[in-house]
């Protein structure tokens, strides 16, 4: 039964990735999997951690990011190419989930990168008022890949606390760490959160493909007043079931206005 569920969801994810610009509906995806839409919704969410609609939105915005960085297409043209009929709707959605407007995202990607901040230095994004801080999330970072060729100190990693199981929007807390190694997120508001870790983007060596970025997530994580939660996160290459990384603070190389 579990293998059948995975097969159904994998087929749907493939459809989303190959036809993301089309107006795909829950009903159409369920028909492709040959199950009822209610059963499909439950199975898809269980396997991927998000609904089909949120997965589709993440794939569309990831493609928009690729087009913003790799082409000179206008924002309006990119919106149409990734399945939005309204430039305004696309811009609002992109800004909400990526954390920067499409124009700002493109501009920052062209700026010269700056060095990664020191390990464990907090980086508080300007994302509006932050709830009263009260708890701490700390833990260990591991990787499933060899890190001996990264200068002896492992991989640079950003660890953030988010409201969503998707890596989207702005984190309420963000620190810089290394894997393998420790991390500490102080002043985390009381509530239920998701902790995401992503290795820093690195330029590819001449004639090679870009290095695979490693990710890890934990949650839901409940943080209480004055309490500390300890986690262990193992970063690995994303598999087919993981939605793309949307958050610009976790995605872009460090820049003067974003680091």
N, C-alpha and C positions, 0 to 999 in steps of 0.2 A: 504494500500500500504506500509506504513512504517513497519508494522508487517511482511509483506512478505519479504521486504528487509532485515530485521534483521534475519529472518529465513534462507534466502539464505546465508548470511554471516556467521551465526553461524554454519551452516552445513560445509562451507568451512574451517572455523577455526578448527572445530573438525577434519576434514580430515588432515589438516596440522599438528595438534598436535599428531595425531595417526599414521601418515605415513611420518613424516618429513625426514626420511632417504631415501625416494624414490625420483626419479627425477621428482617431481611434476611440471607440466607446467601450465601456465595460461589457456590454452585450456582445459586441463583435469579438472581443478577446475571449470571452467565455465560449462563444460558438466555435472559435478556432481550437479551443481546448476540449470541446464536446462535453461540457458540463454546464450546469445551471450557473447563472451569474452570481448567485448567493454563495454557492459552494466554491466557485472560482475565486471570489473575493476573499473568503476565509483562507483558502489554501495559499493564494498568492501572498497575502499579508503574513501568514505564518512563516513562509520560506524566506521572503526578502526583508521582512520587518516593516514594510510600508505598503500602502495600497497601490493598485495598478496606476491610478491617476497621478499619484505623487511620483511614482517611478517614471512615468511618461514625461512629466514636467521636468524632472531632473535630467533626463536624457536630452530633451529639447534645449534646456539652458546650457548644458555642457557643450552641445554642438554649436550653440550661439557663441560661447566663449572661444571655441576653436576658430570660428569664422571671424570674430573680432580681432584675434591675434594674428591670423594667417592671411587675411584678405583686406581689401580696401572697400568692401561693400558697406553701404550705409546701414545705419541701425534699422531703418524701415525695410530695406531689402533682406536683412538677416532675419527680422521678425517673420516675414513671409516664408522664408526658406525653412524655418524651424516649426512652422505650423500655427503661427498667430495671425489672425485677420486684422488685428488692431495694433499699431505701433505703441500706442499708449498703454494697452494692457500688457504687452511684452515688456516694456520698459519698467512698469511698476512691479511686475512679477520678478524680473531679473534683479532689480534693485533690492527687493525684499529678501530674496533667497541667496543671492550672491554677496550682498552687502555693499555693493557699489553700483552706480548706474552703468549701463553699457559703455557710454563715452568715457567715464572715469576708469573703468576696467581696462579699456584699450589704451588710454593714455599712460596708466601706471605700468603696463606691460612693456612700454617703450622706454621707460626711464632706466637709468643705470642702476643695477642692484647695489645694495649696501650690505655690509657684513651682518651675519646673524647675531642677534643680541646674545649676551652671556647665558650660559645654562641656568635655568631656574629663575631668570629675570621675568617678572610678570609684564604682560603687555595688555593694557586695558583699552579695547577699541571704543571709539566714540559712538555708542549705539543707543543714546538716550539714557534716561534714568535707570539705574541699576537697583534692584531691591536690596534691603538691608542685609549686609553680609553677616554670616553667622557660623559657617562650618568650614571644614578642611577636607579635601580629597587628596590623598597621597598614594604612591604606589611604585611599582617596578615596571620598566619597559624591557621587553625582550624582542628579538627578531628571529624569523625563521630562515634568514639568509646570512651568508658570511659577511662580516663587517670588518675583516682585517685589512681590506684595501681602502679604508676611509681615513687613513692617517692615524690609526691606533685608538681613536676615540669613539668609534661607532658612527652611527648616522644621526645627523641633526634632525630633531623631531619637534613638532608643535603639538601641544596637548591642550585641548579646550573643553570647556563645559558648555553644552548646548541644550536647548529646550526640545530638540527633535532627534529622533533616531537617524534622520538624514543629516548629512554634514552640510548644513545650509544656514544662511543668515549670519549674524554676528554672535560670537561666544560671549557668555557673561563673564567668563574668566579664561585667560590664555597664558600659558607659560612656554618657555623654550627649554628643551631638555635634549638628552642624547640616549640612543638605544644601542646596546644595553645600558641601563642606568636608572636613576631615581627621578621622580617628579613630585612636586608639591603645588597644589592649587589652594591658596589661602583665600579666605573671605568669600566662600561660595554661599549664595543665598540659600536659606532653607527651602526645600522643595524636592521635586523629582526631576532628575536631569539625566542627560546622556553624555558620557565622556568619550571624546574622539581624539585619536592620535594619528598624525600623518607625517611621514618623512619630508624633509625640505626638498623642493624641486632642485635638481642639479642639471647643468648643461651636459649634453652628451659629448663623449670624446669624438674626435674627428673620425668620420666614416662609420660611426656606430649609431644605433638607435638610442633614444633617451633612456636613462636608467628607470627601471620599474619603481614607482613610488609605493611604499608600504603603508598600510593603514591598519587600524585596530579600533574597536569600539566596545563600550561596556554600558549597560543600562537595561532598564531604568535603575538609576542610583538615587536612593533617598538620602538627602542631607538634612541633619537636624541641628538645632541650636547648640553650639559649643561642642559638637561631636566631630570626630574624624573618621572618614571612610578610607579603607586601604584596598587598593585594587592591584591586579596584575594584568598587564596588557601585552599581548604578543602580536607584533606587527607582521603582516604577511602581504603578499601580492593579492590585489583584489580578484575575486572570482566572478563568475557570470552573474551571481545573484546580488552583488553589491551595487547600489545606485552610485552614480558619479559624485565626486567631491564638488560641491557648489561654492562653499564659503571662500571668498577671495583671500581672506587672511590666512587660510590654510593651504591655498592653492598657488597664489602668485609667489615668485621669488621676492625676497625682502626689498622694499623700495622706501625711499625717504618718507613718503606720505602714507605708507601702509604698515611699516614695521614698528 
